[in-house]
Amino acid sequence: MNAQADKKHQAVLSNQGDMTSFRYADYNIRFRTPSILKKYVEVKSWDNGYIVVMADYDGMGLTEEYIDLVPILKNLYIKPETFLKNIQTVKIGDYEQ
């Protein structure tokens, strides 16, 4: 698979302050996270909307975190089964609004 095709199936997770951003295709889904979150360090696993990620917190250090996108998507009236079906990987990126 070439790099362009990889990007088509890859989402990006990032944060700034108390906001996390999950970007895929033309969507930028933002949700609140603790203000002591410095940055996401590594995506350990991706399972159809459920992300296990290592996060660096001020005063706590590295912590394994769990993000479930399904309820977030449902609250935004986005069908999770449609939105998530083509995402194969998630990478850590720089925050964009």
Z-matrix of the N, CA and C atoms (Angstrom, degrees):
N
C 1 1.454
C 2 1.532 1 108.11
N 3 1.314 2 117.54 1 133.71
C 4 1.460 3 119.63 2 -178.76
C 5 1.520 4 111.71 3 -81.93
N 6 1.326 5 116.35 4 171.52
C 7 1.471 6 121.41 5 -175.19
C 8 1.520 7 111.60 6 -62.40
N 9 1.327 8 117.93 7 -37.65
C 10 1.472 9 121.39 8 179.99
C 11 1.529 10 110.34 9 -64.63
N 12 1.319 11 116.64 10 -42.89
C 13 1.463 12 120.94 11 178.54
C 14 1.524 13 110.66 12 -66.59
N 15 1.346 14 117.36 13 -37.46
C 16 1.461 15 120.85 14 177.28
C 17 1.525 16 110.60 15 -59.36
N 18 1.336 17 116.95 16 -44.78
C 19 1.469 18 120.89 17 -179.98
C 20 1.518 19 111.92 18 -62.28
N 21 1.325 20 117.08 19 -32.15
C 22 1.465 21 121.52 20 179.98
C 23 1.532 22 111.32 21 -63.81
N 24 1.330 23 115.85 22 -25.64
C 25 1.468 24 120.93 23 -176.77
C 26 1.526 25 112.48 24 -112.42
N 27 1.347 26 116.73 25 15.30
C 28 1.459 27 120.94 26 -176.94
C 29 1.527 28 110.82 27 -119.42
N 30 1.326 29 115.42 28 133.97
C 31 1.461 30 122.09 29 174.80
C 32 1.524 31 108.46 30 -103.30
N 33 1.328 32 116.08 31 163.73
C 34 1.463 33 121.46 32 -178.11
C 35 1.525 34 109.03 33 -125.80
N 36 1.331 35 116.16 34 129.57
C 37 1.460 36 123.61 35 177.34
C 38 1.521 37 108.82 36 -110.89
N 39 1.329 38 117.06 37 130.26
C 40 1.466 39 120.96 38 178.92
C 41 1.524 40 109.16 39 -151.32
N 42 1.327 41 115.64 40 172.65
C 43 1.462 42 119.12 41 178.96
C 44 1.523 43 110.31 42 -148.47
N 45 1.331 44 114.17 43 158.53
C 46 1.459 45 122.33 44 172.20
C 47 1.526 46 106.58 45 -152.92
N 48 1.338 47 115.82 46 123.05
C 49 1.466 48 119.25 47 -177.93
C 50 1.514 49 110.32 48 59.70
N 51 1.328 50 116.14 49 -127.58
C 52 1.468 51 119.96 50 -178.56
C 53 1.531 52 112.58 51 -99.71
N 54 1.335 53 116.86 52 22.52
C 55 1.462 54 120.77 53 179.33
C 56 1.527 55 110.62 54 -122.35
N 57 1.330 56 114.68 55 136.57
C 58 1.458 57 121.72 56 172.66
C 59 1.510 58 107.59 57 -110.17
N 60 1.321 59 115.41 58 145.76
C 61 1.458 60 122.24 59 179.38
C 62 1.520 61 109.03 60 -122.20
N 63 1.333 62 115.80 61 131.01
C 64 1.459 63 122.21 62 173.37
C 65 1.514 64 106.27 63 -118.91
N 66 1.342 65 116.79 64 110.09
C 67 1.457 66 121.41 65 -174.80
C 68 1.522 67 110.59 66 -109.50
N 69 1.327 68 113.59 67 132.33
C 70 1.460 69 120.22 68 174.17
C 71 1.525 70 108.16 69 -154.90
N 72 1.331 71 115.01 70 134.82
C 73 1.470 72 121.67 71 -178.07
C 74 1.530 73 108.17 72 54.64
N 75 1.323 74 117.96 73 -126.82
C 76 1.465 75 121.04 74 -179.14
C 77 1.529 76 112.41 75 -95.28
N 78 1.321 77 117.58 76 11.57
C 79 1.457 78 121.77 77 -176.88
C 80 1.532 79 111.01 78 -103.19
N 81 1.322 80 114.76 79 142.73
C 82 1.464 81 122.42 80 170.23
C 83 1.519 82 105.86 81 -131.15
N 84 1.313 83 116.48 82 96.56
C 85 1.464 84 122.35 83 -176.77
C 86 1.516 85 107.54 84 -91.07
N 87 1.322 86 115.43 85 119.43
C 88 1.470 87 119.90 86 -177.82
C 89 1.523 88 109.35 87 -115.12
N 90 1.337 89 114.69 88 141.92
C 91 1.462 90 120.09 89 178.03
C 92 1.517 91 108.65 90 -149.43
N 93 1.316 92 114.82 91 157.21
C 94 1.469 93 121.09 92 -176.04
C 95 1.520 94 111.38 93 -75.99
N 96 1.338 95 112.63 94 144.32
C 97 1.456 96 121.56 95 174.40
C 98 1.526 97 107.19 96 -137.56
N 99 1.321 98 118.59 97 166.65
C 100 1.471 99 119.73 98 -179.15
C 101 1.533 100 111.87 99 -57.76
N 102 1.309 101 115.92 100 140.77
C 103 1.470 102 120.37 101 -178.60
C 104 1.529 103 112.20 102 -67.62
N 105 1.333 104 117.90 103 -15.25
C 106 1.473 105 119.97 104 178.55
C 107 1.537 106 112.54 105 -84.08
N 108 1.349 107 116.76 106 -1.18
C 109 1.454 108 119.91 107 175.80
C 110 1.523 109 108.98 108 -70.98
N 111 1.336 110 116.40 109 116.84
C 112 1.468 111 120.57 110 178.64
C 113 1.523 112 110.36 111 -81.38
N 114 1.336 113 115.83 112 -49.93
C 115 1.464 114 118.89 113 179.44
C 116 1.523 115 110.41 114 -169.47
N 117 1.314 116 114.12 115 158.29
C 118 1.455 117 120.47 116 169.30
C 119 1.519 118 106.97 117 -83.66
N 120 1.323 119 116.04 118 138.74
C 121 1.457 120 121.17 119 -174.32
C 122 1.527 121 111.97 120 -105.61
N 123 1.329 122 116.74 121 -43.28
C 124 1.464 123 120.34 122 -173.27
C 125 1.524 124 110.02 123 -155.34
N 126 1.315 125 115.92 124 138.11
C 127 1.466 126 120.74 125 170.79
C 128 1.524 127 106.04 126 -89.74
N 129 1.328 128 115.61 127 116.94
C 130 1.471 129 120.02 128 -179.06
C 131 1.524 130 111.18 129 -84.41
N 132 1.343 131 115.94 130 -37.50
C 133 1.464 132 118.10 131 177.53
C 134 1.526 133 110.59 132 -158.80
N 135 1.319 134 113.34 133 155.62
C 136 1.464 135 122.99 134 177.71
C 137 1.518 136 106.91 135 -131.43
N 138 1.327 137 116.78 136 126.02
C 139 1.460 138 120.24 137 -179.80
C 140 1.524 139 109.61 138 -138.52
N 141 1.328 140 115.89 139 80.97
C 142 1.459 141 122.71 140 173.12
C 143 1.530 142 113.73 141 48.63
N 144 1.316 143 116.29 142 50.61
C 145 1.463 144 121.16 143 177.35
C 146 1.508 145 114.60 144 109.23
N 147 1.309 146 116.77 145 -10.96
C 148 1.459 147 121.15 146 179.45
C 149 1.521 148 108.28 147 -110.36
N 150 1.342 149 116.17 148 120.66
C 151 1.460 150 121.48 149 -175.61
C 152 1.522 151 109.40 150 -114.79
N 153 1.324 152 115.78 151 132.09
C 154 1.462 153 121.84 152 169.72
C 155 1.521 154 104.95 153 -106.97
N 156 1.333 155 116.37 154 122.94
C 157 1.453 156 121.34 155 -172.57
C 158 1.525 157 110.17 156 -137.73
N 159 1.316 158 115.97 157 147.17
C 160 1.465 159 120.68 158 171.84
C 161 1.526 160 107.12 159 -90.70
N 162 1.321 161 115.84 160 129.50
C 163 1.458 162 121.54 161 -178.05
C 164 1.517 163 109.55 162 -125.10
N 165 1.312 164 116.03 163 142.99
C 166 1.465 165 122.47 164 179.07
C 167 1.525 166 108.10 165 -102.32
N 168 1.332 167 116.28 166 116.08
C 169 1.465 168 122.46 167 -178.78
C 170 1.519 169 110.50 168 -108.46
N 171 1.314 170 115.79 169 141.07
C 172 1.460 171 121.90 170 174.78
C 173 1.528 172 108.88 171 -64.35
N 174 1.303 173 117.18 172 121.77
C 175 1.463 174 121.81 173 178.87
C 176 1.523 175 114.51 174 86.30
N 177 1.335 176 117.79 175 -9.92
C 178 1.466 177 121.27 176 -179.11
C 179 1.521 178 112.72 177 -120.08
N 180 1.308 179 116.65 178 -22.89
C 181 1.458 180 120.24 179 -176.51
C 182 1.515 181 112.05 180 77.12
N 183 1.329 182 115.41 181 -157.07
C 184 1.462 183 120.71 182 -178.25
C 185 1.522 184 111.04 183 -72.73
N 186 1.314 185 115.05 184 132.94
C 187 1.458 186 122.42 185 -178.44
C 188 1.522 187 108.91 186 -139.62
N 189 1.318 188 116.54 187 137.81
C 190 1.457 189 120.08 188 174.65
C 191 1.527 190 108.29 189 -77.71
N 192 1.325 191 116.06 190 128.46
C 193 1.467 192 121.95 191 -178.39
C 194 1.520 193 109.83 192 -122.55
N 195 1.325 194 114.98 193 158.73
C 196 1.458 195 122.45 194 -178.72
C 197 1.518 196 108.69 195 -128.04
N 198 1.317 197 116.43 196 126.40
C 199 1.459 198 121.84 197 179.55
C 200 1.524 199 107.63 198 -120.83
N 201 1.323 200 116.52 199 123.00
C 202 1.457 201 122.07 200 176.91
C 203 1.526 202 107.63 201 -107.35
N 204 1.321 203 116.90 202 107.27
C 205 1.463 204 121.35 203 -177.20
C 206 1.526 205 113.59 204 -77.76
N 207 1.322 206 118.46 205 -20.81
C 208 1.465 207 120.87 206 -174.54
C 209 1.528 208 112.25 207 -56.57
N 210 1.339 209 120.44 208 -51.74
C 211 1.471 210 118.20 209 179.53
C 212 1.532 211 112.73 210 -65.29
N 213 1.328 212 117.51 211 -31.81
C 214 1.466 213 120.80 212 178.22
C 215 1.524 214 109.37 213 -65.05
N 216 1.324 215 116.53 214 -45.97
C 217 1.463 216 120.58 215 179.03
C 218 1.528 217 111.37 216 -63.00
N 219 1.323 218 116.66 217 -43.53
C 220 1.469 219 120.09 218 179.50
C 221 1.530 220 111.34 219 -61.24
N 222 1.333 221 117.22 220 -39.28
C 223 1.472 222 120.60 221 178.13
C 224 1.521 223 111.69 222 -65.08
N 225 1.315 224 116.88 223 -23.99
C 226 1.471 225 121.88 224 178.27
C 227 1.531 226 111.91 225 -94.95
N 228 1.327 227 116.85 226 8.51
C 229 1.469 228 123.34 227 -179.00
C 230 1.529 229 111.95 228 58.74
N 231 1.339 230 115.55 229 36.76
C 232 1.459 231 122.56 230 174.31
C 233 1.522 232 106.52 231 -107.59
N 234 1.313 233 117.29 232 128.09
C 235 1.467 234 120.73 233 179.92
C 236 1.526 235 109.63 234 -72.07
N 237 1.341 236 117.36 235 112.06
C 238 1.469 237 120.05 236 -178.10
C 239 1.522 238 113.55 237 -56.97
N 240 1.332 239 117.34 238 -40.96
C 241 1.465 240 119.62 239 -176.81
C 242 1.534 241 111.86 240 -63.93
N 243 1.316 242 116.87 241 -30.78
C 244 1.470 243 120.47 242 177.56
C 245 1.523 244 110.98 243 -81.17
N 246 1.330 245 116.91 244 -47.16
C 247 1.459 246 121.78 245 -176.43
C 248 1.526 247 111.91 246 -64.41
N 249 1.311 248 117.80 247 -41.38
C 250 1.468 249 122.38 248 -171.78
C 251 1.526 250 115.07 249 -87.61
N 252 1.332 251 118.14 250 -15.26
C 253 1.462 252 120.24 251 -167.99
C 254 1.530 253 115.14 252 -60.99
N 255 1.332 254 119.06 253 -30.69
C 256 1.461 255 120.34 254 -177.41
C 257 1.526 256 114.22 255 -97.86
N 258 1.323 257 117.65 256 -2.57
C 259 1.464 258 120.18 257 -179.93
C 260 1.527 259 108.76 258 -79.72
N 261 1.328 260 115.46 259 120.19
C 262 1.460 261 120.18 260 -179.89
C 263 1.522 262 112.06 261 -104.35
N 264 1.345 263 116.61 262 -30.94
C 265 1.461 264 120.23 263 -179.25
C 266 1.526 265 109.84 264 -141.58
N 267 1.324 266 114.49 265 159.31
C 268 1.468 267 121.92 266 174.99
C 269 1.518 268 106.90 267 -129.04
N 270 1.328 269 116.48 268 133.85
C 271 1.456 270 120.29 269 177.30
C 272 1.520 271 109.06 270 -120.95
N 273 1.329 272 114.98 271 161.45
C 274 1.457 273 121.62 272 175.28
C 275 1.530 274 107.63 273 -85.14
N 276 1.325 275 116.17 274 134.98
C 277 1.459 276 119.87 275 -179.68
C 278 1.505 277 112.04 276 -136.97
N 279 1.317 278 115.66 277 -178.82
C 280 1.452 279 122.14 278 175.42
C 281 1.523 280 108.99 279 -81.29
N 282 1.310 281 115.96 280 147.90
C 283 1.458 282 121.50 281 -177.45
C 284 1.524 283 111.15 282 -69.64
N 285 1.324 284 116.62 283 134.36
C 286 1.462 285 122.59 284 172.82
C 287 1.514 286 108.59 285 -133.58
N 288 1.308 287 116.54 286 138.89
C 289 1.472 288 119.58 287 177.48
C 290 1.492 289 110.39 288 -89.59
